Amino acid sequence: MYVITVSPEHVTTTPNATMTGFAAPSRGSSELSTWQVDMPAGATGPEHSASREQVWTLTAGSLEVTFEGRTERVTAGQTLVLPADAARRIHAPETFRAHVAMCADGVVSVPGEEEPRILPWAR
């Protein structure tokens, strides 16, 4: 059993959002990674795909996700399931907070980049 306490070293800030790592292999989980995403109003992440399914549960605000040519709005209290290897883009029409879960070995690919990105908050 592990009890994880968030510390500043588990927080990653990018130009578009702040990710706070919870469970991950470096913190005792062998199979899953979980983290919190805080994205300010007006921010848009890059188009990308994840190698593993992701489950996003919004706890505050709303997001818009563009996936397979359509855009859906997801609001607090709803859960979004994004399949593996499918391009998506996340936009924050208002500030949102989401809790995300993914298999711990997932990586992200961005069009135009040769190598996949490792998610430091999920390792």
C-alpha positions as a printed NumPy array, in Angstrom:
array([[  0.   ,   0.   ,   0.   ],
       [  1.201,   3.512,  -0.801],
       [ -0.082,   6.866,   0.366],
       [  1.049,   9.607,  -1.991],
       [  1.469,  13.185,  -0.888],
       [  1.816,  15.733,  -3.667],
       [  4.99 ,  17.775,  -3.574],
       [  6.35 ,  20.567,  -5.812],
       [  8.48 ,  18.028,  -7.726],
       [  5.25 ,  16.365,  -8.94 ],
       [  4.04 ,  19.572, -10.633],
       [  4.829,  20.374, -14.275],
       [  3.82 ,  23.686, -15.826],
       [  3.72 ,  24.101, -19.604],
       [  2.653,  27.149, -21.634],
       [ -0.9  ,  25.707, -21.766],
       [ -1.563,  23.954, -18.453],
       [ -0.297,  22.735, -15.106],
       [ -0.183,  19.   , -14.439],
       [  0.04 ,  17.664, -10.897],
       [  1.112,  14.032, -10.733],
       [ -0.628,  11.694,  -8.315],
       [ -0.081,   7.942,  -8.816],
       [  2.81 ,   6.874, -11.077],
       [  5.522,   4.215, -11.129],
       [  7.962,   6.639,  -9.473],
       [  5.453,   7.033,  -6.64 ],
       [  4.462,   3.381,  -6.091],
       [  1.915,   2.537,  -8.804],
       [  2.932,  -0.3  , -11.099],
       [  0.176,  -0.052, -13.739],
       [ -1.569,   3.317, -13.689],
       [ -0.729,   6.98 , -13.724],
       [ -3.144,   9.604, -12.514],
       [ -2.782,  13.363, -12.549],
       [ -4.674,  16.618, -12.365],
       [ -4.796,  19.09 , -15.248],
       [ -5.472,  22.773, -14.582],
       [ -5.885,  24.78 , -17.793],
       [ -6.695,  28.498, -17.826],
       [ -9.449,  30.008, -19.939],
       [ -8.419,  30.541, -23.546],
       [ -5.56 ,  28.012, -23.53 ],
       [ -5.301,  25.364, -26.247],
       [ -2.969,  22.395, -26.168],
       [ -1.174,  21.07 , -29.239],
       [ -2.759,  18.446, -31.449],
       [ -1.451,  15.122, -30.176],
       [ -2.256,  11.46 , -29.654],
       [ -1.545,   9.274, -26.642],
       [ -0.391,   5.685, -27.028],
       [ -2.844,   4.565, -24.322],
       [ -6.481,   5.288, -23.576],
       [ -7.003,   8.276, -21.284],
       [ -9.963,   8.926, -18.997],
       [-10.589,  12.575, -18.067],
       [-13.079,  13.477, -15.301],
       [-13.811,  17.19 , -15.093],
       [-14.173,  18.5  , -11.565],
       [-14.494,  22.198, -12.458],
       [-15.157,  24.295, -15.556],
       [-15.392,  22.923, -19.074],
       [-13.214,  21.933, -21.996],
       [-13.683,  21.459, -25.702],
       [-12.046,  18.463, -27.337],
       [-11.666,  18.167, -31.1  ],
       [-11.444,  14.532, -32.134],
       [-12.041,  12.879, -35.523],
       [-13.288,  16.116, -37.064],
       [-15.858,  17.008, -34.424],
       [-15.728,  19.14 , -31.305],
       [-17.447,  18.178, -28.048],
       [-17.868,  20.227, -24.904],
       [-17.27 ,  18.413, -21.613],
       [-18.385,  20.033, -18.364],
       [-17.738,  19.526, -14.649],
       [-19.166,  16.202, -13.513],
       [-18.713,  14.549, -16.907],
       [-16.057,  12.025, -17.919],
       [-14.326,  11.932, -21.303],
       [-12.778,   8.705, -22.614],
       [-10.16 ,   9.273, -25.315],
       [ -9.027,   6.179, -27.235],
       [ -5.379,   5.393, -27.803],
       [ -3.565,   6.59 , -30.932],
       [ -6.252,   9.065, -31.964],
       [ -5.394,  12.72 , -32.654],
       [ -7.101,  15.223, -30.38 ],
       [ -6.798,  18.847, -29.294],
       [ -7.967,  20.215, -25.94 ],
       [ -9.182,  23.813, -25.582],
       [-10.331,  25.622, -22.435],
       [-13.248,  27.972, -23.197],
       [-13.167,  28.577, -19.433],
       [-10.72 ,  27.534, -16.732],
       [-11.058,  23.833, -16.011],
       [ -9.696,  21.16 , -13.701],
       [ -9.667,  17.487, -14.664],
       [ -8.382,  14.277, -13.137],
       [ -6.796,  11.992, -15.751],
       [ -5.975,   8.277, -15.653],
       [ -3.839,   6.312, -18.122],
       [ -1.695,   3.169, -18.18 ],
       [  1.707,   4.129, -16.829],
       [  3.625,   3.313, -20.015],
       [  1.762,   5.799, -22.223],
       [  3.577,   8.388, -24.326],
       [  2.326,  11.254, -26.487],
       [  3.029,  11.888, -30.178],
       [  2.798,  15.343, -31.736],
       [  2.587,  15.75 , -35.533],
       [  5.926,  16.893, -36.946],
       [  7.986,  15.583, -34.027],
       [ 10.128,  12.508, -34.669],
       [ 10.166,  11.166, -31.109],
       [  7.219,  10.668, -28.743],
       [  7.019,  12.794, -25.611],
       [  7.299,  11.15 , -22.225],
       [  4.913,  12.678, -19.703],
       [  7.051,  13.466, -16.639],
       [  4.021,  13.769, -14.333],
       [  2.947,  10.216, -15.316],
       [  6.307,   8.487, -14.733]])
